[in-house]
Structure formats: structure tokens, C-alpha cells
């Protein structure tokens, strides 16, 4: 398990809030050199603490009217085949392996809400799908843009 010191923790917090934060701006705010920030950033990447720096697209602005949350219960014998099929679908945004009543959860983008019928047909035709539920995401209520302080302080070294 990785241990974060105060500088690593602050770098992560700053990148969560603004993935485009420059090393020099972070260095000024943290109180270390930009070279030190760069080295720490590279170490955080090499230890896979930072997996990627990405953007959050306003899908509604670029023409997508909806997002579906899909819960799939699949026969494990067909799991890899179903995953390959889902990964090839253009509108699948992300796929998660889950535990519980449903073993695959995915997010599916739609250009318009009439696409639910096409999604229903796709899922019905997939061999090995035992059951599925399609939920319409009507809005994002909350998303935290910081690290969970209470749980990470256990691993945080002063």
C-alpha cells in the first residue's frame, strides 16, 4: 500500500480539482520547487497512484441527450464474449465488473432518448444475458472533487 506524505497529498488534491494545474503553480502553493513537484508527479504515475489525467466532457453540449445505467446478469461462461461485444459498441461509455445480483454494470450514452429500444434489442440478442435493467440517469446530484480525507489520513505520513 502506498503511503502519501503531505506534498503528495496536496499534489493529488490540486490535480483532482484541476487536471491542468502546472507544476510551477502547484510548487508555489505547496511551497516546494517545480522540479520536486515534477519528480513527485512522475513517481505517483509510476506507482499507479495516478492512472491518468483526463477531461470531463459535457456530453449534453455535444449532442447526447441521455445516459443509461445498465445492470446485466450474465452467465459466466459467456462473460468474455459479452464483454468483447459491449466494448465494441460505439455508445458504451464505461463498463464495470460488479458483485451482487448483476455482474456487469455499464454506462451507455444516447444521442436521443428513443435509443432505449435499440439498447433493449442489443441486450436481448446477447447470448448469455440472463437478465438486465436499464435505468435512465436524469442528472448528476453530486460528485466529490477531492480525496476522502478521513480514509486517506490512515495512509498519510506527516
Secondary structure, DSSP 4 states (H G I P E B T S, - for coil): ---EEHHHHHHHHHHHH-TT--HHHHHHHHTS-HHHHHHHHHHHHHTTSS--------TTTTT--EEEEEEEEE-GGGHHHHHHHHHT-TTEEEEEE--SS-SEEEEEEESSGGGHHHHHHHHHHSTTEEEEEEEEE--------S--HHHHTTTEE-
